[in-house]
Amino acid sequence: MRPLKPLVRKLPTTGSCPTSPRVRQWLLRDRHTRSTQTAFRSFSLWHPRPVLRYPKPLLSLSQASRSQRRHKSFPTAARELYRNYPISVTFATFCIISASFLIFYANYLYQHYILSEFSPYPEPVANKLRRALYYSNHDLQPDNALKYYRQALEVAQECGMDAYSDEVLGIKFQLASFLEKQIMKPRLAIEVLEEVRRQCTEWDKEKGGLAENRGMRTRILGQSVRLSVKLGELYARPDIMETEAAEESLVWAVTTLLKEQERREREGVKEGEGEWMGAEEIGGALECMYILLHPVTTTTPQSRLS
């Protein structure tokens, strides 16, 4: 039977060892006294083993977990997420739904209550009107509001809008309402409305009799009647109290209204004239004139006893 070869290699004694002479002497001297394991460790200390380089994995741990997550369907992942974090998922879902609802509701308000109000106007006029209304209703600044109302009328004229259209007349009516209610200057509102009524009556005298203007005449004449009723109310205010001017405006409004109503009943409605003012508006004008001409006097209990 052949003897087994020793497990430990003999250390080289020649100059082939890459170590220093002092270390080589120390290793040769003690190789018989030290154990095999100690000698092997000492040898390995100066002759390290080659480092084995393993091939890199194709996917890292994060990429592997991410690829595993991709294979899950959305309902499965949602149920798993809700199972692990029920409160957080519920709160996040509520926030997402609430934010979506607010976005759609804000868009609805913007489309139906902001853009629709200014849709009859060209965009330059609408921009001026938005600023005028902002300084009238939200951030009250009378000087800026009056400036933008004036600019809106000028831009409307530059854009070629009809000066007697409902849109342009509506700007002037809004300006008069701002002067009356917001900054409490009814006399300035009276000046604006008187100018509008003067322009409407002049147009009726010059162009109201033409056949192609029948529909426009009905509309402008109706606006003139409403303006006169409003002027009568303003003249009858306690801080103005111009009874003669109020009576003149209301009488003109009622007279014009009844004359047009009588003419239509006698001659019939002509082609293109359109509908005239309704019974409710006629009754309102008559009621205003009656209240002005026959003011209600209130009596106190002391006067009754006397």
DORO-446610 format. One record per residue (C-alpha): x, y, z; residue in one letter. Coordinates in steps of 0.001 Angstrom, whole numbers, plus 500000, padded with zeros to 6 digits. Layout:
REM DORO-446610
XYZa...
REM end
This chain:
REM DORO-446610
500000500000500000m501397503341498948r501892505891501683p499683508942501615l501210512176500446k501430514870503039p498640517441502868l500975520329503409v503339521358500722r506948521792501538k507874525346501698l510504526361499234p513930526838500637t515481528537497673t515085532096496577g511935531318494665s509776532326497618c508535535889497107p508830536655500809t511662538399502570s514615536351503898p513660536962507502r510145535653507074v511416532685505063r513777531705507819q511007531968510368w508759529707508343l511479527081507764l512469527005511405r509041526474512825d507453524284510201r508168521112512155h506956522428515492t503766524062514358r500731522116513460s499685521487509941t496793523964510185q498975526745511505t501574526199508827a498906526214506167f497496529481507489r500931531039507502s501521529899503987f498140531207502898s498902534534504491l501753535141502068w500359533181499152h496688534153498950p494336532044496978r493026533399493692p489754535302494025v486920533591492232l484794536041490269r481229534904489989y479142536178487069p476861539118487839k473159538328488108p471038539369485202l468628541328487452l469214543047490751s466915542451493716l465017545684493143s464639544948489434q463517541413490198a460901542591492669s459784545229490188r459461542659487431s457467540440489763q455136543322490531r454552543932486848r453027540525486443h450269541353488972k447030542766487619s445723546097488865f442745544696490834p445016542161492527t447600544794493427a444865547156494656a443346544509496904r446752543606498273e447560547256498916l444238547835500651y444752544697502741r448136545968503927n447247549670504386y443453550044504724p443373553508506333i445962555095504047s444366553684500903v440899554861501974t442133558368502746f444070558601499477a441046557413497490t438836559993499197f441304562786498434c441580561782494776i437810561628494308i437282564955496105s439964566703494048a438511565333490806s435032566513491763f436284569999492626l438155570264489337i435115569256487270f432797571506489302y435110574502488914a435258573863485169n431453573656485059y431080576970486905l433641578623484681y431982577421481490q428336578082482433h428487581101484716y431513583039483514i432149582305479858l428461581991478941s427725585458480352e430300587027478044f429814584787475021s427842587447473030p430785589839473320y434075589766471405p437025588700473511e438565592205473883p435244593571475163v434737590557477426a438160591086479034n437312594684479908k433916593672481261l435404590970483465r437756593479485042r434979596031485451a432728593508487184l435609592335489368y436249595874490615y432487596374491003s431401593227492844n434486591594494414h437188594174495039d435332597473495129l437481600092493432q435182602686491808p437899604402489785d439111601174488186n435555599967487620a434546603173485825l437760603061483776k437102599531482548y433409600221481843y434490603168479700r437133601074477959q434595598299477323a432285600747475533l435175602152473497e436429598698472493v432867597652471582a432632600634469257q436033599796467718e434939596174467178c431911597361465208g429191596355467672m425815597996467197d425397600847469681a421694599954470110y422154596218470550s421123594563473790d424763593789474574e425980597406474376v422877598757476107l423403596130478796g426874597558479519i425347600997480023k422588599619482246f425196597792484346q427178601010484660l424078602880485864a423327600139488376s426906600325489664f426630604091490127l423305603778491917e423835600792494219k427572600301494690q428890603831495140i425541605471495998m425561608182493326k422064608073491821p422437611410490032r425269610021487923l423101606995487159a420320609351486049i422719611121483679e423746607819482095v420153606611481646l418958609973480320e421683609883477662e420717606351476661v417010607277476435r417817610345474344r419825608232471875q417036605644471648c414291608214470989t416410609941468329e416986606642466562w413226605927466662d412450609272465045k415098608877462329e415064605182461460k412115603646463302g409711604113460411g411703602038457918l410337598612457071a413662596836457558e413939598246461090n410591597056462446r411994594410464728g414745596693465966m412218599483466570r410146597208468802t413167596309470854r414527599853471176i411098601304471964l410640598728474692g414039599619476149q413061603306476102s409878602554478053v411781600552480663r414384603309480947l411674605894481556s410136603783484321v413548603397485956k414201607130485665l410866607836487319g411886605640490249e415260607392490548l413759610866490402y411309609875493127a414039608804495577r413937610641498927p417490611961498475d416594613431495051i412810614018495154m412308615670491757e408609614997491445t408062616805488145e410869614925486385a409650611614487818a406081612327486705e407231613340483222e409271610136482773s406482607853483990l403785609600481958v405911609344478807w406541605650479468a402856604830480043v401694606935477100t404194605364474686t403365601897475936l399592602297475560l399893603965472129k401946601101470752e399560598566472269q396572600347470747e398211600603467325r398928596892467273r395365596082468202e394009598425465515r396401597708462631e397630594304463646g401195593138464112v403227593862461009k405730591435459575e409020591488461445g407822593597464373e407923590862466966g406168590747470306e405468593829472357w405744594208476123m403694591796478171g400824592506480522a403092592202483573e405423594966482374e402477597181481432i400960596675484876g404290597490486553g404585600790484673a401015601763485578l401607600835489218e404744602989489425c402900605990487985m399969605501490348y402245605299493414i404057608460492351l400905610469491657l399063609161494720h401674608738497471p400606606669500459v400490608759503622t400973606812506792t399163607928509970t400505607416513431t398383606125516306p398462609577517956q396940611198514873s394194608602514864r393370609300518503l393300613041517898s
REM end
